[in-house]
Amino acid sequence: MSHPEAITDDLYREIILDHYTCPRHKGRLETATHRLEGVNPSCGDTVELDLEVREGRVVEVGFVGEGCSISMASASMLAEAVRGQTLDQVRLLAETFKARLLTKSGIPESPAGVEIGELEALDGVRAYPVRIKCALLAWNTLLEAIESER
């Protein structure tokens, strides 16, 4: 009989692999109102994030990039997670996700109204500190891109 944690780990690996091999919203947006490139100097991963923001809401997301499976899967998950969200919701989700990966002991509770969803699959990255920057590349780029909207 399989151990429940092993099943969960396998499922998370499948989710990450799926987002890496079949990324959602990959490509440039001609309608982008925000565009920013992020680079991870530690490993050379890059992501260029395009956002179309209308009336304080992310209407569409696109990205292009080169990098490891973790950084590209995280960018794909980001694109899925933030579409349709208000900028305040996006900021809260990004900060919650970052806290999950950067907290040393235990995984912090998500604030009310924040749905982590498939992003939970990246929790295992916490065990590999050098990969945390890979998982956060798109998210840090996102926060920088919308900083002017405060």
Backbone torsions as a table, in degrees:
resi	resn	phi	psi	omega
1	MET	NA	137.0	-178.8
2	SER	-77.0	145.9	176.5
3	HIS	-76.3	136.0	-177.8
4	PRO	-55.1	-37.6	179.6
5	GLU	-65.8	-36.1	178.7
6	ALA	-65.9	-39.3	178.1
7	ILE	-64.1	-44.1	178.8
8	THR	-62.3	-45.2	178.7
9	ASP	-59.8	-41.9	178.5
10	ASP	-63.1	-42.3	178.8
11	LEU	-62.7	-44.4	179.4
12	TYR	-62.4	-41.4	177.2
13	ARG	-60.9	-40.9	178.5
14	GLU	-63.0	-41.7	179.4
15	ILE	-63.2	-46.3	179.7
16	ILE	-62.8	-45.9	179.9
17	LEU	-62.6	-39.8	178.9
18	ASP	-62.2	-45.3	179.4
19	HIS	-68.2	-30.5	179.0
20	TYR	-74.2	-44.6	-176.1
21	THR	-82.0	-26.9	179.3
22	CYS	-130.7	67.1	-174.9
23	PRO	-63.4	140.9	177.4
24	ARG	-86.8	138.7	173.6
25	HIS	63.1	27.6	177.1
26	LYS	-77.7	130.8	-179.5
27	GLY	134.9	165.1	-179.3
28	ARG	-82.7	153.0	175.6
29	LEU	-108.3	119.6	175.8
30	GLU	-68.8	-22.9	-177.2
31	THR	-95.2	12.5	-175.7
32	ALA	-60.4	133.8	172.7
33	THR	-100.6	-17.7	179.5
34	HIS	-134.9	132.9	178.5
35	ARG	-144.4	130.0	-179.7
36	LEU	-151.5	144.8	176.3
37	GLU	-104.9	137.5	174.2
38	GLY	-118.4	143.3	-179.5
39	VAL	-131.3	136.1	173.2
40	ASN	-98.4	102.5	-176.7
41	PRO	-65.4	-20.0	-179.8
42	SER	-66.4	-36.7	-174.0
43	CYS	-130.0	-9.7	178.9
44	GLY	91.4	0.5	176.6
45	ASP	-59.6	142.7	175.4
46	THR	-133.6	148.0	173.0
47	VAL	-142.9	133.4	173.4
48	GLU	-111.4	118.4	-174.0
49	LEU	-106.7	129.0	175.4
50	ASP	-113.7	132.1	177.2
51	LEU	-127.2	139.4	167.8
52	GLU	-108.8	113.2	-178.6
53	VAL	-113.3	126.7	178.2
54	ARG	-132.1	127.0	177.1
55	GLU	51.4	42.7	175.3
56	GLY	76.4	15.2	-178.1
57	ARG	-130.1	139.9	176.1
58	VAL	-78.0	110.9	-177.3
59	VAL	-86.2	-39.2	-177.3
60	GLU	-150.2	152.8	-179.4
61	VAL	-135.2	142.4	172.3
62	GLY	-143.8	155.0	176.6
63	PHE	-150.7	153.4	168.2
64	VAL	-134.0	154.7	179.3
65	GLY	179.1	173.0	176.2
66	GLU	-133.3	131.8	177.8
67	GLY	170.8	-172.5	-177.8
68	CYS	-71.6	170.5	-178.7
69	SER	-60.5	-35.7	-178.5
70	ILE	-66.8	-48.2	-176.7
71	SER	-67.4	-39.1	-178.7
72	MET	-74.4	-37.7	176.2
73	ALA	-64.9	-40.9	179.3
74	SER	-63.3	-40.1	177.5
75	ALA	-63.5	-40.7	178.3
76	SER	-64.5	-43.6	178.7
77	MET	-64.5	-39.3	176.8
78	LEU	-57.9	-48.3	-177.9
79	ALA	-58.8	-40.3	177.9
80	GLU	-67.4	-41.8	-171.4
81	ALA	-73.8	-32.7	-171.7
82	VAL	-96.9	-13.6	178.6
83	ARG	-58.6	129.1	177.9
84	GLY	86.4	-5.6	-177.7
85	GLN	-88.3	151.4	172.2
86	THR	-72.7	161.8	179.1
87	LEU	-62.6	-35.5	176.4
88	ASP	-64.5	-41.7	177.3
89	GLN	-64.2	-39.4	179.2
90	VAL	-63.3	-46.0	178.9
91	ARG	-60.1	-45.2	-178.8
92	LEU	-64.5	-42.4	177.6
93	LEU	-62.7	-46.0	-179.3
94	ALA	-62.0	-44.8	179.9
95	GLU	-66.6	-36.8	177.6
96	THR	-65.5	-45.0	178.9
97	PHE	-62.4	-44.9	178.3
98	LYS	-59.8	-43.6	-180.0
99	ALA	-61.5	-37.7	178.7
100	ARG	-59.7	-40.0	-176.4
101	LEU	-84.0	-27.7	-174.1
102	LEU	-95.5	-14.7	179.4
103	THR	-74.1	128.0	-174.5
104	LYS	-72.7	-39.0	-175.7
105	SER	-119.8	118.6	178.7
106	GLY	71.5	166.1	178.5
107	ILE	-104.8	122.3	-178.2
108	PRO	-64.5	151.0	176.0
109	GLU	-65.7	144.3	175.5
110	SER	-78.1	141.5	176.3
111	PRO	-61.6	157.7	178.2
112	ALA	-55.5	135.8	177.4
113	GLY	87.0	-4.8	179.9
114	VAL	-99.7	118.0	178.1
115	GLU	-101.6	114.3	-179.6
116	ILE	-77.2	-37.0	176.8
117	GLY	55.4	-133.5	-176.4
118	GLU	-64.7	-18.0	178.3
119	LEU	-58.7	-23.4	177.3
120	GLU	-56.8	-26.9	179.7
121	ALA	-61.2	-23.3	-179.1
122	LEU	-88.4	-1.1	179.0
123	ASP	-57.2	-32.4	-179.0
124	GLY	-63.3	-18.7	178.9
125	VAL	-62.8	-24.6	179.9
126	ARG	-54.7	-28.7	-179.1
127	ALA	-74.6	-9.5	-177.7
128	TYR	-127.6	82.2	-173.0
129	PRO	-50.7	-35.0	-179.3
130	VAL	-68.9	-18.8	-179.7
131	ARG	-91.2	-11.0	-179.8
132	ILE	-60.6	-40.9	178.2
133	LYS	-61.3	-33.8	177.9
134	CYS	-64.1	-46.3	-177.9
135	ALA	-67.5	-28.7	-176.1
136	LEU	-94.8	-6.8	-176.0
137	LEU	-53.2	-54.9	-178.3
138	ALA	-63.9	-36.8	-177.7
139	TRP	-69.1	-42.3	176.5
140	ASN	-65.1	-37.7	177.4
141	THR	-64.3	-42.5	177.5
142	LEU	-58.7	-49.9	-178.7
143	LEU	-61.3	-39.5	177.9
144	GLU	-66.3	-39.3	-178.5
145	ALA	-64.1	-35.3	-177.0
146	ILE	-97.7	2.5	-178.4
147	GLU	-55.9	-36.1	-178.1
148	SER	-68.4	-11.3	-177.1
149	GLU	-88.9	3.5	-178.2
150	ARG	-72.0	NA	NA
